[in-house]
Amino acid sequence: MEMPLTTLEQWVVLQTVVSEGSYAQAAKRLFRSQSSVSYALTSLQERLGLPLLQIVGRRAELTEQGRALLSQAQPLIAAFIQLETRAHGLRGGARTQLSLVVDTVFPKTALFPALKAFQQIYPDTQVQITEILRNETARQWQQHDADLYITTLPADNTFNSRWLVDVEFVPVVAKNHPLLRCSAPVSHTALASYPLITLVDRDSQRSDKRKTYQAASWSFTTVEAAIEAVTHGVGYGWVPLHSIAGRLQRGELVHLPLGESAMRKTALYLSFNSEEHRFDTTLNAFVAEIERCIDAAR
């Protein structure tokens, strides 16, 4: 295998001279002498046998050949910087990846901002996310595969778990649904005349032994599909308030007047897989961003 004629250092010097506009400014930026900057560029051009720079007025600018070659070198420079950043993180104990099991009703307005913020701090840590429904929680805990859990059940060892947030569920129907013509509060008899939209996992949906809460119920395996079913008048349902705030404001969905039982809350708990995970720097940084974004979303 042949060794390259040029070095990454030379290309970085070239890039800096172009961005700063002169050898002198590049030398200051790189904390070098001007003569060492000049030597690096002279050597680079000699080894390639091409003129890469030209002086226009008082500025150093790329030649046509220089533009073509530097554009190809820039991704390599960025890749090496990323490589060194990752090495620095690994030296400091950063994880290369972490896994999260999260209940699907957890607010996305907190989850995705937390992921983005965490990415800025740990750009080389990959996050693997598995969304589950409430009745899948026990099975996920039995598998014990993830590093973190946001679920309706805390860990068996309460030292590894803490309350995170309460998700509010409200009963809603489409704006023209017949139930809205009933006198308030709507009775159980009136509700039984229309399908209840439920949220279940696939295994429960396929099971003939699944408990049925009323004769006419339609089940869906995602929150989004359940909300769409209610919006299109298929039936009524209890859905996370944070997921339908916009539809309520636009009048697409309407609160179903059920009297004192017009709201339910489901507690979600943040749990670490084990006691050792509680002291993991990377995991705690991720948890801090999740908690910060929950507070911001309130």
C-alpha positions, 0 to 999 in steps of 0.5 A, a space after each residue: 500500500 502506497 503512503 500518501 504524498 500529502 498530510 492532513 496537516 497540510 490540507 488544514 493549513 490550506 483551508 485555514 489560509 483560504 478562510 482567513 485570507 492571508 498567511 499571517 492571519 492563518 498563522 495566528 489562528 493555528 498558533 504557528 509562525 508565518 514561515 511554518 504556514 508558508 513551508 506547509 503550503 509550499 511543500 503541499 504544492 510541490 508534492 502535488 505538482 499543482 498551484 493551489 493558491 494565488 494572491 489576489 490583491 492582498 488576499 490568498 485565494 484558491 486556484 481552480 485546481 485548488 478549489 477542486 482538491 480542497 473541496 474533496 479534502 474538506 470531508 476528510 478533515 471533518 471526518 478526522 476531527 469527528 474521529 478525534 472528538 469521539 476518541 476524546 469522549 471515549 477517553 472520558 467514559 462516553 458511551 458509543 450507544 444507549 438504548 431507551 424503551 419509552 411508552 408511546 404516550 410520552 410527549 414527543 414535544 419533550 422527547 425529540 428536543 431532548 434527543 437533539 440537545 443530547 446529540 449536541 453534547 454527545 454527537 458520537 453516541 447513538 441512541 436506539 429507541 423502542 416505543 411500546 404500549 402500556 400493556 407491553 411494559 411488563 414484557 420489556 422489563 422481563 427482557 431487561 435489554 435497554 439502558 433506560 425505561 420511560 414506562 407506566 411501571 417502575 423498576 422492581 428496585 425503586 432506587 433505580 426509578 423515579 416519577 417523571 411525568 403525568 400524562 393527561 388523557 381526555 375523552 373526545 369525539 369528532 366535532 359533529 359526533 351524535 354523542 355531543 347532542 346528548 345531555 351532559 354529563 353523557 351517560 354510560 348507556 349513551 356511550 355504549 351505543 357507539 364504538 370506543 376507540 382503544 389502544 392495544 399492542 399487536 399481540 393483545 389485538 390478535 388474542 381472542 382472550 383480550 378483555 372487551 370493555 364494551 360490545 362495540 370497540 375498535 382497537 388500534 396499535 398507535 396513538 396517531 391512528 387512534 386519534 385519526 379514527 376519533 377525528 373521522 367520527 369512527 367512535 369516541 376515545 380517551 387520548 393524551 391531551 398533549 397529542 390533540 391540543 391543536 385539534 381541540 383549538 381548531 375545533 376538529 375534536 371536542 371534549 366529551 362531557 363526562 362530568 367528574 370523570 372527564 380526565 384521567 392521568 397516567 404516571 410515567 416513571 424513568 427507570 435505569 436498567 440497574 444500579 450501575 446504570 444510575 452512575 453512568 455519565 452518558 445516561 445521566 446527561 441524557 436523563 437531564 435533557 429529558 427532564 429539562 425538556 419536560 419542564 420546558 414543555 409544561 
